[in-house]
Amino acid sequence: MSAKNDFHNRPGTRAGGPSNLARVTPDDSADLSHVSQWIFLGTGGALKVTTAGGQTLTTPELPPGWHLMELSRIHATGTTAGAIMVGW
């Protein structure tokens, strides 16, 4: 099932933080329920992701904390970051 994109008709700038949060277990075959605007990493590390635009890539090591990214999937294989939450 594709991630629902609540932001596809909105301008690219973001004000404030997320209205909704969800814990994420990375999965190689399942999309997020909603396209994220934000991702929180409790433990820093690399992320293998699919963006809202459809690109799949692995980030370099990211520090713990909030990161602004529009994602439709967070893959298990290639992800070393932990305690992941997404916001939209």
C-alpha positions as a Markdown table, in Angstrom:
| # | Residue | x | y | z |
|---|---|---|---|---|
| 1 | Met | 0.0 | 0.0 | 0.0 |
| 2 | Ser | 1.4 | 3.4 | -0.9 |
| 3 | Ala | 2.0 | 6.0 | 1.8 |
| 4 | Lys | -0.8 | 8.7 | 1.9 |
| 5 | Asn | 0.7 | 12.1 | 1.0 |
| 6 | Asp | -1.2 | 14.8 | 2.8 |
| 7 | Phe | 1.3 | 17.4 | 1.5 |
| 8 | His | 1.4 | 16.9 | -2.3 |
| 9 | Asn | -0.7 | 20.1 | -3.0 |
| 10 | Arg | 1.0 | 22.3 | -0.4 |
| 11 | Pro | 4.0 | 24.6 | -0.9 |
| 12 | Gly | 7.4 | 23.3 | 0.0 |
| 13 | Thr | 8.1 | 25.5 | 3.0 |
| 14 | Arg | 7.2 | 24.1 | 6.5 |
| 15 | Ala | 6.3 | 26.1 | 9.6 |
| 16 | Gly | 6.4 | 24.5 | 13.0 |
| 17 | Gly | 6.7 | 20.8 | 13.8 |
| 18 | Pro | 4.6 | 17.8 | 13.0 |
| 19 | Ser | 0.9 | 17.4 | 14.0 |
| 20 | Asn | 1.1 | 13.6 | 14.1 |
| 21 | Leu | 3.8 | 11.2 | 15.2 |
| 22 | Ala | 4.3 | 7.5 | 14.8 |
| 23 | Arg | 7.0 | 5.0 | 15.8 |
| 24 | Val | 8.5 | 3.2 | 12.9 |
| 25 | Thr | 9.9 | -0.3 | 12.5 |
| 26 | Pro | 12.0 | -0.2 | 9.3 |
| 27 | Asp | 10.6 | -2.5 | 6.7 |
| 28 | Asp | 12.0 | -3.4 | 3.3 |
| 29 | Ser | 8.6 | -4.1 | 1.7 |
| 30 | Ala | 6.0 | -1.8 | 3.4 |
| 31 | Asp | 5.5 | 1.9 | 3.0 |
| 32 | Leu | 4.8 | 4.2 | 5.9 |
| 33 | Ser | 1.1 | 4.9 | 6.5 |
| 34 | His | 1.6 | 8.6 | 5.6 |
| 35 | Val | 4.5 | 10.4 | 3.9 |
| 36 | Ser | 6.6 | 11.9 | 6.6 |
| 37 | Gln | 7.7 | 15.5 | 6.8 |
| 38 | Trp | 10.0 | 14.9 | 9.8 |
| 39 | Ile | 12.0 | 12.0 | 11.1 |
| 40 | Phe | 13.3 | 11.6 | 14.6 |
| 41 | Leu | 16.3 | 9.4 | 15.3 |
| 42 | Gly | 16.8 | 8.4 | 19.0 |
| 43 | Thr | 20.1 | 6.7 | 18.0 |
| 44 | Gly | 22.1 | 8.2 | 15.1 |
| 45 | Gly | 23.1 | 6.1 | 12.1 |
| 46 | Ala | 22.5 | 5.6 | 8.4 |
| 47 | Leu | 19.0 | 5.4 | 6.9 |
| 48 | Lys | 18.0 | 3.6 | 3.7 |
| 49 | Val | 14.9 | 5.4 | 2.6 |
| 50 | Thr | 12.5 | 5.9 | -0.3 |
| 51 | Thr | 11.6 | 9.6 | -0.7 |
| 52 | Ala | 8.1 | 10.9 | -1.5 |
| 53 | Gly | 9.5 | 11.5 | -5.0 |
| 54 | Gly | 10.3 | 7.8 | -5.4 |
| 55 | Gln | 14.2 | 7.8 | -5.1 |
| 56 | Thr | 15.7 | 5.1 | -2.9 |
| 57 | Leu | 19.0 | 5.9 | -1.3 |
| 58 | Thr | 21.1 | 5.4 | 1.9 |
| 59 | Thr | 22.0 | 8.5 | 3.8 |
| 60 | Pro | 25.4 | 9.0 | 5.5 |
| 61 | Glu | 25.5 | 8.7 | 9.2 |
| 62 | Leu | 23.0 | 11.1 | 10.7 |
| 63 | Pro | 23.1 | 12.4 | 14.3 |
| 64 | Pro | 20.3 | 11.7 | 16.8 |
| 65 | Gly | 17.5 | 14.3 | 16.7 |
| 66 | Trp | 14.9 | 15.7 | 14.2 |
| 67 | His | 15.6 | 15.8 | 10.5 |
| 68 | Leu | 13.3 | 17.4 | 7.8 |
| 69 | Met | 12.7 | 14.7 | 5.1 |
| 70 | Glu | 9.6 | 13.7 | 3.0 |
| 71 | Leu | 9.8 | 9.9 | 3.0 |
| 72 | Ser | 7.4 | 7.1 | 2.0 |
| 73 | Arg | 9.5 | 4.2 | 3.3 |
| 74 | Ile | 12.3 | 3.4 | 5.7 |
| 75 | His | 14.0 | 0.2 | 4.8 |
| 76 | Ala | 15.4 | -2.3 | 7.3 |
| 77 | Thr | 18.3 | -3.4 | 5.2 |
| 78 | Gly | 20.9 | -0.6 | 5.2 |
| 79 | Thr | 19.4 | 1.3 | 8.2 |
| 80 | Thr | 21.6 | 1.5 | 11.3 |
| 81 | Ala | 19.8 | 4.4 | 13.1 |
| 82 | Gly | 17.4 | 3.4 | 15.9 |
| 83 | Ala | 14.4 | 4.5 | 18.0 |
| 84 | Ile | 12.8 | 6.0 | 14.8 |
| 85 | Met | 9.7 | 8.2 | 14.7 |
| 86 | Val | 8.1 | 10.0 | 11.8 |
| 87 | Gly | 6.0 | 13.1 | 11.9 |
| 88 | Trp | 3.5 | 14.6 | 9.4 |
